[in-house]
């Protein structure tokens, strides 16, 4: 398996989004059988309709598995073709929108990825997930001690929160301003003067 590329597939039915999938495996089965990686419960879909297979070129190839209604790539019927970014595979009334992403769970030089640089779905192996759970349990049992203050350091200045009005006070102020504005709009002061 290449391990450096993920394939993301967004499934839609008659133009309406159904589900999104992300895979990092050599073969993805699509069909009406419940064992398929992408299960499409529709009589227009064969039990094992098509497979997506990682190739040595680092791209997936889509291959029709002898389906009754055929497989279409960008509206052309195919038997086997390479998949590129933004390709659309059509099976009956279903459309599968294909995108590739680099697997950014780690880099080849061993450096850790900065958390702010990753957007999207995180895919973890069962070993990675188990390791994260164990680390969290350890931190719960043995929390990291608070850092000791540096010698001869001054205490941090008090925050100015005490000068800020409290939330109930602000709510009351807003309600009073609303009532006062309503009374002004209704001509209330003129009624008192007359």
N, CA, C and O of each residue as an XYZ file, in Angstrom:
776
protein
N       0.836     -1.168      0.000
C       0.000      0.000      0.000
C       0.882      1.231      0.000
O       1.943      1.228      0.623
N       0.467      2.279     -0.682
C       1.287      3.475     -0.781
C       1.373      4.195      0.538
O       2.456      4.650      0.907
N       0.255      4.324      1.284
C       0.275      4.945      2.595
C       0.432      6.440      2.563
O       0.278      7.083      3.601
N       0.735      7.032      1.413
C       0.953      8.475      1.368
C      -0.206      9.202      0.709
O      -0.191     10.430      0.631
N      -1.208      8.479      0.235
C      -2.320      9.116     -0.464
C      -3.644      8.562      0.046
O      -3.812      7.351      0.193
N      -4.573      9.463      0.312
C      -5.928      9.093      0.694
C      -6.844      9.389     -0.481
O      -6.612     10.332     -1.237
N      -7.874      8.591     -0.630
C      -8.895      8.895     -1.629
C     -10.160      9.255     -0.862
O     -10.601      8.521      0.022
N     -10.731     10.394     -1.217
C     -11.977     10.861     -0.601
C     -13.071     10.744     -1.648
O     -12.912     11.191     -2.784
N     -14.165     10.146     -1.259
C     -15.270      9.921     -2.180
C     -16.549     10.471     -1.548
O     -16.938     10.079     -0.448
N     -17.190     11.387     -2.271
C     -18.482     11.930     -1.848
C     -19.550     11.299     -2.723
O     -19.532     11.452     -3.945
N     -20.477     10.591     -2.098
C     -21.544      9.911     -2.827
C     -22.782     10.799     -2.818
O     -23.175     11.333     -1.781
N     -23.394     10.949     -4.008
C     -24.665     11.673     -4.090
C     -25.651     10.840     -4.887
O     -25.263     10.057     -5.754
N     -26.919     11.015     -4.589
C     -28.004     10.319     -5.275
C     -28.878     11.373     -5.927
O     -29.510     12.179     -5.244
N     -28.911     11.362     -7.244
C     -29.665     12.362     -8.017
C     -29.280     13.785     -7.603
O     -30.141     14.659     -7.499
N     -27.991     14.012     -7.370
C     -27.482     15.338     -7.033
C     -27.546     15.696     -5.564
O     -27.064     16.761     -5.179
N     -28.122     14.848     -4.728
C     -28.211     15.127     -3.295
C     -27.114     14.362     -2.558
O     -26.977     13.154     -2.753
N     -26.326     15.042     -1.711
C     -25.266     14.351     -0.970
C     -25.837     13.247     -0.089
O     -26.854     13.431      0.580
N     -25.165     12.093     -0.100
C     -25.589     10.960      0.710
C     -24.591     10.716      1.827
O     -24.962     10.692      3.001
N     -23.317     10.532      1.467
C     -22.296     10.196      2.466
C     -20.920     10.447      1.877
O     -20.735     10.412      0.661
N     -19.951     10.704      2.759
C     -18.553     10.865      2.339
C     -17.712      9.757      2.955
O     -17.958      9.319      4.079
N     -16.727      9.317      2.206
C     -15.831      8.251      2.654
C     -14.395      8.704      2.430
O     -14.108      9.458      1.500
N     -13.496      8.238      3.292
C     -12.065      8.449      3.123
C     -11.391      7.093      3.286
O     -11.613      6.396      4.276
N     -10.566      6.722      2.306
C      -9.904      5.423      2.342
C      -8.401      5.577      2.199
O      -7.909      6.459      1.497
N      -7.683      4.691      2.887
C      -6.244      4.550      2.755
C      -5.979      3.050      2.686
O      -5.343      2.473      3.568
N      -6.478      2.434      1.621
C      -6.310      0.996      1.447
C      -6.130      0.694     -0.025
O      -6.451      1.517     -0.883
N      -5.618     -0.484     -0.311
C      -5.297     -0.844     -1.686
C      -6.524     -1.046     -2.565
O      -6.510     -0.667     -3.737
N      -7.589     -1.639     -2.018
C      -8.763     -1.949     -2.824
C     -10.020     -1.508     -2.089
O     -10.174     -1.757     -0.893
N     -10.916     -0.848     -2.817
C     -12.201     -0.396     -2.282
C     -13.290     -1.003     -3.159
O     -13.310     -0.782     -4.370
N     -14.201     -1.773     -2.548
C     -15.287     -2.406     -3.274
C     -16.542     -1.548     -3.166
O     -16.895     -1.085     -2.081
N     -17.215     -1.338     -4.300
C     -18.462     -0.568     -4.347
C     -19.538     -1.475     -4.922
O     -19.348     -2.093     -5.970
N     -20.675     -1.551     -4.225
C     -21.759     -2.374     -4.742
C     -22.937     -2.477     -3.804
O     -23.014     -1.776     -2.795
N     -23.862     -3.368     -4.154
C     -25.090     -3.558     -3.397
C     -24.928     -4.576     -2.274
O     -25.819     -4.703     -1.433
N     -23.825     -5.297     -2.239
C     -23.618     -6.246     -1.150
C     -23.285     -5.470      0.132
O     -22.487     -4.534      0.096
N     -23.891     -5.853      1.259
C     -23.604     -5.135      2.515
C     -22.135     -5.197      2.931
O     -21.698     -4.392      3.753
N     -21.367     -6.136      2.378
C     -19.945     -6.238      2.711
C     -19.094     -5.230      1.932
O     -17.895     -5.115      2.188
N     -19.688     -4.508      0.998
C     -18.928     -3.546      0.189
C     -18.439     -2.396      1.066
O     -19.085     -2.029      2.047
N     -17.281     -1.833      0.695
C     -16.757     -0.668      1.413
C     -17.686      0.533      1.237
O     -17.891      1.313      2.167
N     -18.245      0.668      0.034
C     -19.273      1.673     -0.230
C     -20.518      0.908     -0.648
O     -20.606      0.405     -1.768
N     -21.477      0.827      0.265
C     -22.707      0.063      0.069
C     -23.757      0.976     -0.550
O     -24.132      1.988      0.042
N     -24.232      0.617     -1.742
C     -25.261      1.375     -2.450
C     -26.469      0.464     -2.627
O     -26.485     -0.394     -3.510
N     -27.472      0.653     -1.791
C     -28.647     -0.209     -1.779
C     -29.646      0.277     -2.818
O     -30.543      1.065     -2.518
N     -29.478     -0.209     -4.054
C     -30.340      0.196     -5.157
C     -30.305     -0.915     -6.204
O     -29.231     -1.442     -6.495
N     -31.458     -1.286     -6.778
C     -31.466     -2.381     -7.755
C     -30.671     -2.082     -9.025
O     -30.319     -3.010     -9.754
N     -30.379     -0.811     -9.309
C     -29.581     -0.467    -10.490
C     -28.098     -0.688    -10.282
O     -27.308     -0.514    -11.210
N     -27.705     -1.076     -9.058
C     -26.308     -1.309     -8.717
C     -26.107     -2.814     -8.546
O     -26.877     -3.468     -7.842
N     -25.088     -3.357     -9.181
C     -24.787     -4.783     -9.034
C     -24.221     -5.056     -7.646
O     -23.721     -4.153     -6.975
N     -24.309     -6.328     -7.225
C     -23.823     -6.678     -5.882
C     -22.355     -6.279     -5.713
O     -22.001     -5.656     -4.711
N     -21.520     -6.617     -6.648
C     -20.122     -6.170     -6.681
C     -19.961     -5.415     -7.990
O     -19.577     -5.991     -9.008
N     -20.258     -4.127     -7.954
C     -20.360     -3.329     -9.171
C     -18.989     -2.924     -9.713
O     -18.694     -3.118    -10.892
N     -18.162     -2.364     -8.841
C     -16.836     -1.921     -9.282
C     -15.868     -1.950     -8.123
O     -16.252     -2.044     -6.958
N     -14.597     -1.866     -8.481
C     -13.586     -1.739     -7.430
C     -12.649     -0.595     -7.791
O     -12.407     -0.305     -8.963
N     -12.138      0.038     -6.758
C     -11.096      1.044     -6.898
C      -9.825      0.389     -6.381
O      -9.802     -0.174     -5.287
N      -8.764      0.471     -7.184
C      -7.533     -0.236     -6.826
C      -6.348      0.704     -6.937
O      -6.166      1.365     -7.959
N      -5.531      0.764     -5.872
C      -4.322      1.591     -5.885
C      -3.331      0.985     -6.869
O      -3.093     -0.222     -6.870
N      -2.760      1.841     -7.702
C      -1.804      1.375     -8.703
C      -0.394      1.794     -8.299
O      -0.215      2.567     -7.357
N       0.590      1.289     -9.005
C       1.985      1.636     -8.726
C       2.272      3.097     -9.046
O       3.276      3.640     -8.585
N       1.414      3.739     -9.823
C       1.599      5.158    -10.162
C       1.110      6.080     -9.051
O       1.261      7.297     -9.150
N       0.521      5.511     -7.986
C       0.059      6.333     -6.874
C      -1.354      6.851     -7.038
O      -1.817      7.652     -6.225
N      -2.049      6.406     -8.078
C      -3.436      6.783     -8.300
C      -4.294      5.533     -8.227
O      -3.811      4.417     -8.422
N      -5.557      5.732     -7.946
C      -6.483      4.610     -7.996
C      -6.972      4.428     -9.427
O      -7.058      5.381    -10.202
N      -7.288      3.184     -9.756
C      -7.944      2.877    -11.027
C      -9.334      2.369    -10.678
O      -9.505      1.645     -9.697
N     -10.320      2.743    -11.472
C     -11.676      2.233    -11.301
C     -11.876      1.129    -12.321
O     -11.537      1.288    -13.494
N     -12.435     -0.005    -11.868
C     -12.642     -1.137    -12.757
C     -14.055     -1.670    -12.578
O     -14.463     -2.010    -11.468
N     -14.798     -1.740    -13.676
C     -16.129     -2.330    -13.666
C     -15.972     -3.839    -13.488
O     -15.132     -4.458    -14.141
N     -16.774     -4.428    -12.609
C     -16.652     -5.862    -12.312
C     -17.730     -6.677    -13.031
O     -18.280     -7.625    -12.471
N     -18.025     -6.295    -14.278
C     -19.025     -7.018    -15.050
C     -20.439     -6.652    -14.628
O     -21.330     -7.501    -14.655
N     -20.655     -5.419    -14.245
C     -21.971     -4.982    -13.782
C     -22.989     -5.011    -14.908
O     -22.632     -4.929    -16.083
N     -24.259     -5.129    -14.540
C     -25.333     -5.195    -15.536
C     -25.569     -3.838    -16.204
O     -25.885     -3.783    -17.392
N     -25.419     -2.744    -15.451
C     -25.754     -1.425    -15.993
C     -24.538     -0.570    -16.330
O     -24.696      0.565    -16.780
N     -23.351     -1.077    -16.126
C     -22.148     -0.365    -16.519
C     -21.667      0.654    -15.504
O     -22.381      1.017    -14.569
N     -20.431      1.110    -15.711
C     -19.779      2.122    -14.893
C     -19.354      3.238    -15.830
O     -18.802      2.986    -16.901
N     -19.613      4.474    -15.420
C     -19.320      5.632    -16.261
C     -18.359      6.549    -15.525
O     -18.561      6.865    -14.352
N     -17.314      6.971    -16.221
C     -16.348      7.925    -15.679
C     -16.478      9.196    -16.491
O     -16.219      9.205    -17.695
N     -16.883     10.273    -15.827
C     -17.110     11.559    -16.501
C     -18.003     11.369    -17.727
O     -17.725     11.900    -18.802
N     -19.074     10.609    -17.547
C     -20.118     10.350    -18.554
C     -19.654      9.485    -19.734
O     -20.326      9.452    -20.765
N     -18.534      8.794    -19.604
C     -18.077      7.856    -20.635
C     -18.049      6.461    -20.014
O     -17.454      6.274    -18.953
N     -18.687      5.471    -20.662
C     -18.672      4.116    -20.127
C     -17.256      3.561    -20.200
O     -16.568      3.709    -21.210
N     -16.833      2.924    -19.121
C     -15.458      2.417    -19.040
C     -15.449      0.977    -18.527
O     -16.425      0.484    -17.962
N     -14.304      0.324    -18.748
C     -14.034     -0.981    -18.136
C     -13.000     -0.804    -17.019
O     -13.167     -1.315    -15.912
N     -11.918     -0.059    -17.339
C     -10.883      0.239    -16.341
C     -10.190      1.521    -16.756
O      -9.733      1.645    -17.892
N     -10.109      2.473    -15.842
C      -9.458      3.761    -16.109
C      -8.854      4.294    -14.815
O      -9.287      3.940    -13.719
N      -7.836      5.159    -14.963
C      -7.260      5.855    -13.814
C      -8.209      6.938    -13.349
O      -8.920      7.541    -14.152
N      -8.217      7.187    -12.039
C      -9.030      8.253    -11.458
C      -8.151      9.449    -11.123
O      -7.092      9.301    -10.513
N      -8.592     10.619    -11.522
C      -7.887     11.862    -11.220
C      -8.763     12.709    -10.302
O      -9.944     12.416    -10.117
N      -8.171     13.770     -9.724
C      -8.934     14.684     -8.883
C     -10.148     15.201     -9.633
O     -10.078     15.504    -10.824
N     -11.254     15.296     -8.921
C     -12.522     15.838     -9.429
C     -13.188     14.977    -10.484
O     -14.116     15.440    -11.145
N     -12.743     13.728    -10.667
C     -13.457     12.821    -11.554
C     -14.777     12.422    -10.896
O     -14.899     12.414     -9.671
N     -15.758     12.092    -11.730
C     -17.061     11.648    -11.237
C     -17.351     10.279    -11.832
O     -17.401     10.116    -13.051
N     -17.541      9.295    -10.956
C     -17.902      7.950    -11.369
C     -19.407      7.823    -11.159
O     -19.910      8.086    -10.067
N     -20.124      7.420    -12.207
C     -21.572      7.293    -12.118
C     -21.957      5.831    -12.194
O     -21.513      5.095    -13.076
N     -22.801      5.422    -11.241
C     -23.357      4.071    -11.176
C     -24.865      4.251    -11.043
O     -25.349      4.610     -9.970
N     -25.603      4.010    -12.104
C     -27.048      4.212    -12.043
C     -27.358      5.655    -11.687
O     -26.925      6.575    -12.380
N     -28.108      5.860    -10.607
C     -28.489      7.205    -10.165
C     -27.494      7.795     -9.176
O     -27.677      8.920     -8.712
N     -26.443      7.049     -8.849
C     -25.440      7.507     -7.878
C     -24.256      8.140     -8.600
O     -23.856      7.697     -9.677
N     -23.705      9.183     -7.986
C     -22.460      9.799     -8.465
C     -21.438      9.730     -7.342
O     -21.754     10.031     -6.191
N     -20.223      9.337     -7.672
C     -19.129      9.280     -6.711
C     -18.093     10.311     -7.137
O     -17.436     10.138     -8.163
N     -17.941     11.382     -6.359
C     -16.997     12.460     -6.648
C     -15.680     12.103     -5.991
O     -15.636     11.840     -4.789
N     -14.600     12.090     -6.769
C     -13.304     11.599     -6.311
C     -12.326     12.752     -6.098
O     -12.195     13.635     -6.946
N     -11.642     12.729     -4.956
C     -10.547     13.656     -4.676
C      -9.447     12.912     -3.943
O      -9.706     12.011     -3.146
N      -8.226     13.302     -4.225
C      -7.069     12.745     -3.530
C      -6.563     13.766     -2.524
O      -6.663     14.974     -2.735
N      -6.013     13.252     -1.418
C      -5.321     14.084     -0.441
C      -4.087     13.333      0.000
O      -4.077     12.102      0.042
N      -3.047     14.076      0.329
C      -1.875     13.434      0.903
C      -2.213     13.004      2.316
O      -2.931     13.707      3.028
N      -1.703     11.860      2.723
C      -1.897     11.369      4.078
C      -0.942     12.152      4.970
O       0.266     11.916      4.962
N      -1.489     13.078      5.731
C      -0.653     13.985      6.524
C      -0.549     13.561      7.972
O      -0.310     14.388      8.852
N      -0.729     12.265      8.226
C      -0.605     11.799      9.607
C       0.836     11.804     10.070
O       1.084     11.796     11.275
N       1.779     11.818      9.175
C       3.188     11.837      9.509
C       3.965     12.194      8.264
O       3.440     12.138      7.152
N       5.201     12.556      8.451
C       6.030     12.899      7.307
C       7.164     11.905      7.208
O       7.490     11.225      8.180
N       7.764     11.820      6.041
C       8.816     10.830      5.825
C      10.095     11.170      6.572
O      10.911     10.283      6.821
N      10.292     12.449      6.941
C      11.525     12.802      7.648
C      11.387     12.641      9.156
O      12.319     12.979      9.886
N      10.254     12.137      9.649
C      10.088     11.871     11.062
C       9.643     13.078     11.870
O       9.393     12.938     13.067
N       9.532     14.255     11.273
C       9.083     15.428     12.015
C       7.592     15.344     12.236
O       6.853     14.832     11.396
N       7.152     15.858     13.388
C       5.721     15.853     13.661
C       5.059     16.999     12.943
O       5.655     18.057     12.739
N       3.820     16.777     12.562
C       3.040     17.802     11.884
C       2.510     18.782     12.914
O       2.114     18.379     14.008
N       2.496     20.066     12.577
C       1.925     21.076     13.442
C       0.412     20.964     13.399
O      -0.149     20.862     12.308
N      -0.282     20.978     14.543
C      -1.729     20.796     14.544
C      -2.471     21.815     13.697
O      -3.475     21.461     13.080
N      -2.028     23.062     13.640
C      -2.749     24.088     12.902
C      -2.670     23.882     11.393
O      -3.440     24.489     10.650
N      -1.751     23.035     10.928
C      -1.582     22.876      9.488
C      -2.510     21.831      8.888
O      -2.520     21.654      7.670
N      -3.293     21.131      9.712
C      -4.143     20.061      9.188
C      -5.602     20.460      9.242
O      -6.096     20.891     10.284
N      -6.288     20.317      8.128
C      -7.732     20.511      8.072
C      -8.317     19.292      7.408
O      -7.750     18.775      6.446
N      -9.434     18.827      7.902
C     -10.096     17.701      7.269
C     -10.271     16.539      8.213
O     -10.162     16.697      9.428
N     -10.531     15.412      7.683
C     -10.797     14.208      8.448
C      -9.479     13.542      8.814
O      -8.585     13.417      7.977
N      -9.361     13.115     10.068
C      -8.191     12.391     10.507
C      -8.495     10.908     10.453
O      -9.499     10.458     11.005
N      -7.652     10.159      9.804
C      -7.817      8.720      9.701
C      -6.724      8.080     10.538
O      -5.537      8.304     10.300
N      -7.134      7.271     11.532
C      -6.177      6.617     12.413
C      -6.288      5.107     12.264
O      -7.372      4.563     12.054
N      -5.155      4.452     12.376
C      -5.196      2.993     12.432
C      -5.629      2.608     13.840
O      -5.610      3.437     14.750
N      -6.018      1.359     14.017
C      -6.453      0.926     15.346
C      -5.304      1.012     16.353
O      -5.545      1.268     17.533
N      -4.063      0.804     15.910
C      -2.919      0.917     16.813
C      -2.709      2.365     17.256
O      -2.420      2.623     18.425
N      -2.856      3.311     16.321
C      -2.695      4.718     16.664
C      -3.789      5.177     17.630
O      -3.517      5.925     18.569
N      -5.022      4.728     17.399
C      -6.129      5.082     18.270
C      -5.910      4.520     19.668
O      -6.111      5.218     20.661
N      -5.499      3.264     19.743
C      -5.227      2.638     21.034
C      -4.120      3.383     21.780
O      -4.208      3.570     22.994
N      -3.075      3.808     21.058
C      -1.997      4.572     21.685
C      -2.481      5.903     22.236
O      -2.062      6.320     23.316
N      -3.357      6.569     21.501
C      -3.903      7.848     21.974
C      -4.761      7.650     23.224
O      -4.711      8.459     24.151
N      -5.546      6.573     23.245
C      -6.388      6.294     24.413
C      -5.520      6.004     25.631
O      -5.803      6.486     26.727
N      -4.456      5.211     25.442
C      -3.550      4.901     26.550
C      -2.879      6.161     27.095
O      -2.758      6.330     28.309
N      -2.443      7.047     26.191
C      -1.816      8.299     26.619
C      -2.791      9.150     27.420
O      -2.416      9.734     28.437
N      -4.046      9.224     26.966
C      -5.059     10.006     27.686
C      -5.321      9.421     29.064
O      -5.469     10.161     30.036
N      -5.379      8.082     29.155
C      -5.594      7.442     30.457
C      -4.434      7.722     31.394
O      -4.646      7.987     32.577
N      -3.212      7.667     30.885
C      -2.030      7.971     31.704
C      -2.070      9.398     32.233
O      -1.754      9.649     33.396
N      -2.461     10.331     31.368
C      -2.527     11.730     31.789
C      -3.623     11.947     32.819
O      -3.485     12.810     33.686
N      -4.724     11.177     32.744
C      -5.771     11.271     33.761
C      -5.260     10.760     35.102
O      -5.510     11.372     36.140
N      -4.544      9.635     35.078
C      -4.022      9.054     36.317
C      -2.899      9.887     36.906
O      -2.835     10.066     38.122
N      -2.019     10.395     36.071
C      -0.852     11.150     36.519
C      -0.797     12.496     35.803
O      -0.020     12.668     34.864
N      -1.627     13.459     36.246
C      -1.603     14.748     35.550
C      -0.245     15.421     35.712
O       0.440     15.259     36.722
N       0.115     16.170     34.699
C       1.393     16.890     34.741
C       1.331     17.933     35.847
O       0.333     18.642     35.969
N       2.394     18.038     36.663
C       2.378     19.032     37.743
C       2.419     20.448     37.173
O       2.954     20.692     36.091
N       1.834     21.371     37.938
C       1.859     22.776     37.523
C       3.301     23.266     37.591
O       4.045     22.876     38.490
N       3.697     24.110     36.655
C       5.068     24.600     36.681
C       5.311     25.467     37.925
O       4.467     26.274     38.314
N       6.470     25.278     38.524
C       6.829     26.063     39.715
C       7.165     27.482     39.290
O       7.750     27.689     38.227
N       6.794     28.483     40.127
C       7.126     29.854     39.756
C       8.645     30.057     39.750
O       9.372     29.457     40.541
N       9.088     30.894     38.863
C      10.519     31.184     38.777
C      10.939     31.965     40.019
O      10.176     32.794     40.514
N      12.148     31.709     40.527
C      12.597     32.444     41.709
C      12.679     33.943     41.414
O      13.035     34.363     40.313
N      12.340     34.730     42.429
C      12.383     36.188     42.352
C      11.496     36.744     41.242
O      11.790     37.798     40.679
N      10.430     36.049     40.932
C       9.540     36.579     39.897
C       8.410     37.352     40.557
O       7.971     37.019     41.657
N       7.963     38.354     39.891
C       6.856     39.157     40.402
C       5.543     38.449     40.093
O       5.427     37.755     39.083
N       4.569     38.624     40.954
C       3.276     38.037     40.632
C       2.660     38.758     39.435
O       2.903     39.945     39.215
N       1.875     38.033     38.682
C       1.228     38.633     37.513
C       0.248     39.704     37.977
O      -0.435     39.517     38.984
N       0.169     40.817     37.264
C      -0.767     41.860     37.662
C      -2.208     41.344     37.595
O      -2.545     40.509     36.756
N      -3.040     41.856     38.489
C      -4.444     41.440     38.522
C      -5.130     41.851     37.230
O      -4.871     42.919     36.676
N      -5.992     40.994     36.776
C      -6.718     41.306     35.546
C      -7.783     42.348     35.840
O      -8.247     42.486     36.972
N      -8.150     43.057     34.827
C      -9.095     44.155     34.977
C     -10.546     43.682     34.893
O     -11.429     44.454     34.521
N     -10.795     42.424     35.235
C     -12.158     41.922     35.146
C     -13.091     42.615     36.112
O     -14.278     42.762     35.824
N     -12.572     43.051     37.267
C     -13.436     43.679     38.251
C     -14.006     44.995     37.727
O     -15.047     45.435     38.214
N     -13.366     45.633     36.761
C     -13.850     46.893     36.202
C     -14.919     46.663     35.145
O     -15.669     47.578     34.804
N     -14.988     45.471     34.640
C     -15.945     45.164     33.589
C     -17.301     44.860     34.224
O     -17.365     44.131     35.214
N     -18.403     45.418     33.661
C     -19.726     45.149     34.239
C     -20.091     43.676     34.101
O     -19.666     42.998     33.166
N     -20.886     43.198     35.052
C     -21.296     41.799     35.021
C     -22.340     41.578     33.933
O     -22.973     42.521     33.458
N     -22.504     40.329     33.553
C     -23.467     39.985     32.501
C     -24.901     40.367     32.889
O     -25.598     40.948     32.057
N     -25.387     40.072     34.118
C     -26.759     40.485     34.464
C     -26.948     41.997     34.379
O     -28.006     42.472     33.964
N     -25.921     42.753     34.773
C     -26.011     44.207     34.676
C     -26.153     44.643     33.224
O     -26.970     45.509     32.913
N     -25.360     44.046     32.331
C     -25.442     44.401     30.912
C     -26.807     44.042     30.325
O     -27.352     44.806     29.529
N     -27.368     42.886     30.707
C     -28.685     42.486     30.222
C     -29.734     43.490     30.685
O     -30.579     43.917     29.898
N     -29.681     43.869     31.967
C     -30.635     44.849     32.493
C     -30.491     46.184     31.776
O     -31.494     46.830     31.472
N     -29.271     46.603     31.504
C     -29.020     47.856     30.805
C     -29.599     47.827     29.386
O     -30.173     48.814     28.925
N     -29.446     46.709     28.710
C     -29.980     46.570     27.349
C     -31.499     46.607     27.358
O     -32.111     47.250     26.505
N     -32.119     45.915     28.327
C     -33.581     45.920     28.435
C     -34.088     47.326     28.707
O     -35.065     47.759     28.095
N     -33.433     48.051     29.624
C     -33.841     49.428     29.927
C     -33.686     50.325     28.703
O     -34.556     51.154     28.436
N     -32.601     50.174     27.962
C     -32.393     50.988     26.761
C     -33.475     50.693     25.727
O     -33.954     51.604     25.051
N     -33.859     49.428     25.601
C     -34.911     49.066     24.660
C     -36.239     49.701     25.066
O     -36.944     50.273     24.234
N     -36.576     49.593     26.367
C     -37.832     50.181     26.850
C     -37.837     51.693     26.658
O     -38.841     52.261     26.230
N     -36.721     52.346     26.971
C     -36.628     53.792     26.821
C     -36.794     54.188     25.353
O     -37.487     55.159     25.047
N     -36.158     53.437     24.439
C     -36.293     53.716     23.019
C     -37.719     53.513     22.537
O     -38.216     54.283     21.714
N     -38.378     52.480     23.045
C     -39.775     52.231     22.678
C     -40.662     53.378     23.135
O     -41.553     53.815     22.407
N     -40.410     53.866     24.359
C     -41.220     54.979     24.880
C     -40.975     56.241     24.066
O     -41.917     56.982     23.788
N     -39.728     56.501     23.678
C     -39.435     57.686     22.869
C     -40.109     57.592     21.517
O     -40.652     58.577     21.017
N     -40.076     56.416     20.927
C     -40.690     56.220     19.626
C     -42.209     56.375     19.656
O     -42.817     56.741     18.650
N     -42.816     56.097     20.801
C     -44.261     56.197     20.938
C     -44.692     57.621     21.334
O     -45.884     57.878     21.497
N     -43.751     58.523     21.485
C     -44.075     59.902     21.878
C     -44.421     60.048     23.339
O     -45.187     60.940     23.703
N     -43.881     59.200     24.180
C     -44.184     59.191     25.611
C     -43.834     60.493     26.317
O     -44.654     60.939     27.119
N     -42.666     61.162     26.092
C     -42.390     62.405     26.836
C     -43.381     63.521     26.479
O     -43.731     64.319     27.349
N     -43.841     63.598     25.219
C     -44.796     64.641     24.826
C     -46.117     64.470     25.559
O     -46.781     65.455     25.879
N     -46.508     63.210     25.829
C     -47.776     62.957     26.526
C     -47.705     63.479     27.957
O     -48.727     63.910     28.492
N     -46.538     63.456     28.594
C     -46.384     63.957     29.963
C     -46.421     65.487     29.993
O     -46.955     66.072     30.935
N     -45.862     66.130     28.981
C     -45.770     67.594     28.958
C     -47.149     68.184     28.731
O     -47.442     69.227     29.316
N     -47.994     67.606     27.945
C     -49.299     68.179     27.610
C     -50.276     68.027     28.674
O     -51.418     68.462     28.530
